[in-house]
Amino acid sequence: MTRIEQKQKRKLLIFNQAASVRLYPSVGNFIGFVGNVGSAPLLIQAIASFRHHTQFPSEGVALPAQMPGVGWSDQWAFWQQGYQGIMVTDTAPFRYPYYHKYEDTPDKIDYERLARVVFGLERVIAELAG
């Protein structure tokens, strides 16, 4: 494990049944990396890479898969087959009133911030692929 990954591991709060809750920002000005507890190693690696390559606010958490919202994307299917998987989200379902509605139009996208996130994720994927 690299020094950056070790540092991120210390910052990452891994929840289990006895863990306390960490409060996250109420404003969606960050990208969230979410996984189940079994995906914590992948999550730590991915968020460390993202933070190394991109100056963009990010939060990461590994939670029990049974918690609402944790398995709301494609990573759930990978967990069912025993693979690690994470979701990268802007938390829109929790804070964006137009999410999956007719009013969700391109004029509401911040393209500069989107480009920064895409660049960072491209670097994450390249690192993970080796």
PLY file of the C-alpha trace (Angstrom):
ply
format ascii 1.0
element vertex 130
property float x
property float y
property float z
element edge 129
property int vertex1
property int vertex2
end_header
0.00 0.00 0.00
1.40 3.40 -0.98
1.84 6.26 1.46
-1.07 8.10 -0.16
-3.31 5.04 0.21
-2.28 4.69 3.85
-3.13 8.33 4.48
-6.50 7.93 2.75
-7.20 4.76 4.71
-6.78 6.70 7.92
-9.24 9.34 6.65
-11.78 6.86 5.30
-14.48 5.99 7.76
-15.47 2.36 7.40
-18.81 1.78 9.00
-19.89 -1.41 10.66
-22.73 -2.20 13.01
-21.00 -0.51 15.97
-19.55 2.53 14.16
-20.67 6.06 14.80
-22.03 8.23 12.00
-19.91 10.85 10.29
-21.78 13.87 9.01
-21.16 14.80 5.38
-21.78 18.14 3.71
-25.39 19.03 2.89
-24.25 20.79 -0.29
-23.40 18.63 -3.29
-20.05 20.23 -3.99
-18.10 16.98 -3.84
-17.88 13.60 -5.53
-18.70 10.62 -3.36
-17.05 7.21 -3.59
-19.35 4.61 -2.02
-18.88 0.89 -1.55
-19.87 -1.97 0.67
-17.53 -3.03 3.48
-16.00 -5.77 1.30
-15.07 -3.14 -1.30
-13.14 -0.94 1.15
-9.71 -1.84 -0.34
-10.85 -0.82 -3.85
-12.51 2.32 -2.49
-9.35 3.37 -0.64
-7.24 2.82 -3.73
-9.67 4.69 -6.01
-10.14 7.74 -3.82
-6.40 8.01 -3.15
-5.75 8.01 -6.89
-8.54 10.54 -7.54
-7.21 12.92 -4.90
-3.65 12.52 -6.19
-4.62 13.45 -9.77
-7.46 15.91 -9.28
-8.06 18.99 -7.18
-11.74 18.34 -6.50
-13.58 17.79 -3.21
-14.26 14.10 -2.57
-15.58 11.90 0.20
-15.39 8.14 0.55
-17.25 5.63 2.63
-17.66 1.87 2.85
-20.95 0.85 4.45
-22.95 -2.30 5.02
-24.67 -3.17 1.75
-28.04 -3.26 3.49
-28.01 0.48 4.18
-30.34 2.44 1.87
-28.52 4.02 -1.06
-25.33 1.99 -0.83
-26.31 -0.47 -3.57
-28.30 1.89 -5.81
-26.10 1.46 -8.86
-24.37 -1.18 -10.95
-21.83 -2.12 -8.27
-24.56 -4.14 -6.52
-24.46 -6.80 -9.27
-20.70 -7.19 -8.83
-21.10 -7.67 -5.08
-23.59 -10.45 -5.76
-20.86 -12.31 -7.67
-18.17 -11.74 -5.02
-16.37 -8.84 -6.71
-15.48 -5.50 -5.20
-17.32 -2.56 -6.68
-17.81 1.12 -5.96
-20.23 3.83 -7.00
-18.98 7.31 -7.86
-21.77 9.80 -7.31
-22.49 13.50 -7.15
-25.26 12.67 -4.63
-27.91 14.14 -6.96
-30.76 11.93 -5.72
-30.41 13.57 -2.29
-30.10 17.22 -3.23
-30.96 17.98 -6.87
-34.66 18.74 -7.39
-34.54 17.94 -11.13
-32.96 14.48 -10.80
-34.49 12.20 -13.47
-37.13 14.79 -14.34
-38.03 16.65 -17.51
-36.42 19.81 -16.14
-33.02 18.09 -15.87
-31.53 19.85 -18.91
-27.96 20.48 -20.16
-28.03 24.15 -19.11
-27.87 23.02 -15.47
-24.52 21.22 -15.91
-21.31 22.82 -14.70
-19.11 21.60 -17.56
-15.83 22.85 -16.08
-16.37 20.86 -12.87
-17.64 17.85 -14.84
-14.45 17.89 -16.93
-12.29 17.92 -13.77
-14.13 14.90 -12.38
-13.93 13.00 -15.67
-10.19 13.69 -15.90
-9.67 12.42 -12.36
-11.73 9.28 -12.95
-9.84 8.56 -16.17
-6.61 8.57 -14.16
-8.18 6.31 -11.50
-9.22 3.80 -14.14
-5.78 3.88 -15.78
-4.08 3.24 -12.42
-6.45 0.46 -11.44
-5.97 -1.20 -14.83
-2.23 -1.20 -14.28
0 1
1 2
2 3
3 4
4 5
5 6
6 7
7 8
8 9
9 10
10 11
11 12
12 13
13 14
14 15
15 16
16 17
17 18
18 19
19 20
20 21
21 22
22 23
23 24
24 25
25 26
26 27
27 28
28 29
29 30
30 31
31 32
32 33
33 34
34 35
35 36
36 37
37 38
38 39
39 40
40 41
41 42
42 43
43 44
44 45
45 46
46 47
47 48
48 49
49 50
50 51
51 52
52 53
53 54
54 55
55 56
56 57
57 58
58 59
59 60
60 61
61 62
62 63
63 64
64 65
65 66
66 67
67 68
68 69
69 70
70 71
71 72
72 73
73 74
74 75
75 76
76 77
77 78
78 79
79 80
80 81
81 82
82 83
83 84
84 85
85 86
86 87
87 88
88 89
89 90
90 91
91 92
92 93
93 94
94 95
95 96
96 97
97 98
98 99
99 100
100 101
101 102
102 103
103 104
104 105
105 106
106 107
107 108
108 109
109 110
110 111
111 112
112 113
113 114
114 115
115 116
116 117
117 118
118 119
119 120
120 121
121 122
122 123
123 124
124 125
125 126
126 127
127 128
128 129
